[in-house]
Amino acid sequence: MENNGDSNEDYDSSLPAEKWCGDEQLYQWKGFWFRLQYLPGTRQVLDNFKPLPSDVILASFPKTGTTWLKALLYSIINRSSRVCLRTTHPHMLVPTLEVQLYGAQQQSFSTFASTSSPARILATHLPHQLLADTVKPSDCRMIYVTRNPKDTLTSFWQFVLKSRSYEEPWPLEVAVEKFCSGVVPFGPYYDHVLGYWKESLERPEKVFFITYEELKDDTRTHVKRLADFLGCPFNGDGEEEVLEEIVIGCSFEKLSNYEVNKSSEHSQWMKLPFSSFFRKGDVGDHRNYLNNEMVERIDTITAEKFHESGFMYGIN
Ligand code: PAP
């Protein structure tokens, strides 16, 4: 948890940089693209984080269902969505390693309720390619959520448009171009997803891989599977009701309507309103924004990257 005194400037001059949106550049480090402010925290995680075997780590590419899974994992492990979610934003319950615990505004593990629950629940956007040496020796469990590339891109673009005050709006054409060339925070998206997908095939008892779409389609079944994977199945007396309460309590409709999640309040670690993590929560929303040419371009890359690797996902 110590800060080695890394400053943004240490990375600035030496790393390949690409324009992302507005005036902001992304920096390429170990094959992935980062916003400058998250590089020191990322290196801190890789240098200093020692997971416990009982840790549960949620990994995701941004905008693929992180907030939902934070709420679900917290509720599954604590057997209720009622206690904390009504008053605490999921991102304040389950901390993100490279942002809250090892980032510039470091907070201690004990600040977060999820780190004193039966198992510590932590989150990260770091790719498996970088995190493997940290997590594998510890034997901790990981959950990875992914989402189809067109909805991920659309959600990311909307998030940036709404949450940042750039002088110029960020054209969708540019967002598509950046996404397709992999220049997106924690990207390339395809490498990120494939890294965890392959690991889940090799170590299914330790890495649980789920898609946003399947979770949306049948939340109940997949919440049960998640609970089985975590070693806390819903099979005791009265557990069916608890399961039902969690599924409903973490649904977009319910969660996004809690006052805390509607608020323009923000945390010290991210100057974004809590409400910006809830928009529509739909599958297929890209159809409202992307034109045919954009869809074709992304689908072609999806076929090349995913389908040719044997991962038949992401085109519908
Ligand atoms: P993050 O990586 O910045 O934390 P993340 O939570 O992964 O973001 O993604 C936000 C998306 O999840 C938003 O999608 P949209 O833009 O397409 O609407 C958000 O609405 C959606 N989301 C948040 N909570 C839920 C939920 N409970 N159920 C389904 N989708 C949700």
Residues whose N, C-alpha, C, O or C-beta is under 5 A from the ligand:
A	BS01	PAP	F61 P62 K63 T64 G65 T66 T67 W68 S155 C250 S251 F252 L255 F277 F278 R279 K280 G281 D282
